[in-house]
Amino acid sequence: MKTIVIAGGNSGIGLQAARILLAEGNRLVILGRHLGKGEAALASFGAVASRASFLAADLSTHDGVRDAARRTLDENENIDALVHTTGVLTMAESRTADGLHPFFAVNYLSRYHLTQLLLPALRRAERPVVLMMTAAVAPTEEADFARFPEFTSFNFNRDRKPVQLGNHHYAAHLTLNEPGLAAGVINAGAVKTDIMRAAPWYMRAGAKVLGPIIFDSVETAAHNVAEATRRDDWQPPLYWGKPGRFEQHVPITLDTATTQALMDTSRTLTGA
């Protein structure tokens, strides 16, 4: 039985992955912002709910991440896998309490920060796993990191790639610096989940009309998460770009100088 932490496991893809992993006999710790959704998730697990727990956590701020990490470590000496399915989809020019854009704070920085704080427990696992879900962005794509991390006057079309590619760089960093740890990035695909709630009206309208045609099912989107969590026959760092197709993956090979610069900036921002 593995102990698996799923950030964002109270809804959507994370919740579906939780159901799969619970059914296989694992123990889960679910982190999510909304207590009500967390309680509903636990209730939906039925007879196996005794192997799951929920911690309400705001992962959009440094203090929220630190609090989530502290409470997770208080209850779990060992962690076998950490899965990041949290995400926000917003194009508005807004800022968190730390002065960061929420798209950057949640979709990249919280993953770095929480993982760094949970590394002591992950290192006790035989083969620790860290997985990060993003929108479709291959490690071979180019991005301008000059605006990282401030992203002043945030522009979604311009700034989404450097945020999402930060996950790839962190997976490469973990693989290089944490012997035995398996890190990877998984494309979430196109799935109608709660992440759409903050999207512009025209995106929500388009999703409502075209969803049945273009969207992946939540079961398909969660497949690679569950497979990468439970299997040990893959060599990190990897990127799974096709939802539902675990065997289709590419290695994450990146410029090491850029990776180091991004990690230095992340460490400065979080202290972790």
ChimeraX attribute file (.defattr): number of C-alpha atoms within 10 A of each C-alpha:
attribute: neighborCount
match mode: 1-to-1
recipient: residues
	/A:1	10
	/A:2	18
	/A:3	22
	/A:4	27
	/A:5	26
	/A:6	24
	/A:7	27
	/A:8	24
	/A:9	27
	/A:10	29
	/A:11	21
	/A:12	21
	/A:13	27
	/A:14	25
	/A:15	24
	/A:16	22
	/A:17	26
	/A:18	31
	/A:19	22
	/A:20	17
	/A:21	22
	/A:22	21
	/A:23	14
	/A:24	13
	/A:25	13
	/A:26	18
	/A:27	23
	/A:28	24
	/A:29	21
	/A:30	26
	/A:31	28
	/A:32	22
	/A:33	18
	/A:34	15
	/A:35	15
	/A:36	11
	/A:37	16
	/A:38	23
	/A:39	15
	/A:40	12
	/A:41	23
	/A:42	20
	/A:43	13
	/A:44	13
	/A:45	17
	/A:46	9
	/A:47	9
	/A:48	17
	/A:49	17
	/A:50	13
	/A:51	15
	/A:52	19
	/A:53	16
	/A:54	21
	/A:55	19
	/A:56	19
	/A:57	23
	/A:58	19
	/A:59	29
	/A:60	26
	/A:61	22
	/A:62	21
	/A:63	15
	/A:64	17
	/A:65	21
	/A:66	21
	/A:67	17
	/A:68	23
	/A:69	20
	/A:70	15
	/A:71	12
	/A:72	21
	/A:73	17
	/A:74	9
	/A:75	9
	/A:76	14
	/A:77	14
	/A:78	19
	/A:79	26
	/A:80	23
	/A:81	26
	/A:82	25
	/A:83	29
	/A:84	29
	/A:85	27
	/A:86	28
	/A:87	23
	/A:88	18
	/A:89	18
	/A:90	17
	/A:91	17
	/A:92	16
	/A:93	14
	/A:94	13
	/A:95	15
	/A:96	15
	/A:97	11
	/A:98	13
	/A:99	11
	/A:100	20
	/A:101	23
	/A:102	26
	/A:103	27
	/A:104	26
	/A:105	25
	/A:106	23
	/A:107	27
	/A:108	26
	/A:109	28
	/A:110	27
	/A:111	26
	/A:112	24
	/A:113	23
	/A:114	24
	/A:115	23
	/A:116	17
	/A:117	19
	/A:118	22
	/A:119	18
	/A:120	14
	/A:121	18
	/A:122	25
	/A:123	18
	/A:124	13
	/A:125	18
	/A:126	11
	/A:127	14
	/A:128	24
	/A:129	25
	/A:130	26
	/A:131	25
	/A:132	27
	/A:133	28
	/A:134	22
	/A:135	18
	/A:136	20
	/A:137	20
	/A:138	20
	/A:139	22
	/A:140	12
	/A:141	9
	/A:142	11
	/A:143	15
	/A:144	10
	/A:145	17
	/A:146	9
	/A:147	13
	/A:148	16
	/A:149	19
	/A:150	12
	/A:151	21
	/A:152	12
	/A:153	12
	/A:154	19
	/A:155	12
	/A:156	16
	/A:157	8
	/A:158	12
	/A:159	21
	/A:160	20
	/A:161	19
	/A:162	23
	/A:163	23
	/A:164	24
	/A:165	24
	/A:166	25
	/A:167	25
	/A:168	29
	/A:169	25
	/A:170	26
	/A:171	26
	/A:172	26
	/A:173	19
	/A:174	22
	/A:175	20
	/A:176	14
	/A:177	9
	/A:178	14
	/A:179	11
	/A:180	17
	/A:181	24
	/A:182	24
	/A:183	31
	/A:184	30
	/A:185	36
	/A:186	30
	/A:187	22
	/A:188	26
	/A:189	21
	/A:190	17
	/A:191	21
	/A:192	19
	/A:193	12
	/A:194	14
	/A:195	15
	/A:196	16
	/A:197	14
	/A:198	14
	/A:199	16
	/A:200	13
	/A:201	11
	/A:202	9
	/A:203	13
	/A:204	16
	/A:205	12
	/A:206	10
	/A:207	18
	/A:208	11
	/A:209	11
	/A:210	11
	/A:211	16
	/A:212	12
	/A:213	8
	/A:214	11
	/A:215	14
	/A:216	17
	/A:217	18
	/A:218	22
	/A:219	16
	/A:220	18
	/A:221	27
	/A:222	27
	/A:223	19
	/A:224	25
	/A:225	32
	/A:226	19
	/A:227	17
	/A:228	24
	/A:229	22
	/A:230	17
	/A:231	9
	/A:232	12
	/A:233	7
	/A:234	13
	/A:235	13
	/A:236	21
	/A:237	25
	/A:238	25
	/A:239	27
	/A:240	26
	/A:241	23
	/A:242	18
	/A:243	23
	/A:244	22
	/A:245	14
	/A:246	17
	/A:247	11
	/A:248	13
	/A:249	16
	/A:250	15
	/A:251	16
	/A:252	20
	/A:253	14
	/A:254	14
	/A:255	9
	/A:256	12
	/A:257	9
	/A:258	13
	/A:259	17
	/A:260	15
	/A:261	13
	/A:262	19
	/A:263	17
	/A:264	12
	/A:265	13
	/A:266	21
	/A:267	15
	/A:268	10
	/A:269	15
	/A:270	18
	/A:271	12
	/A:272	13
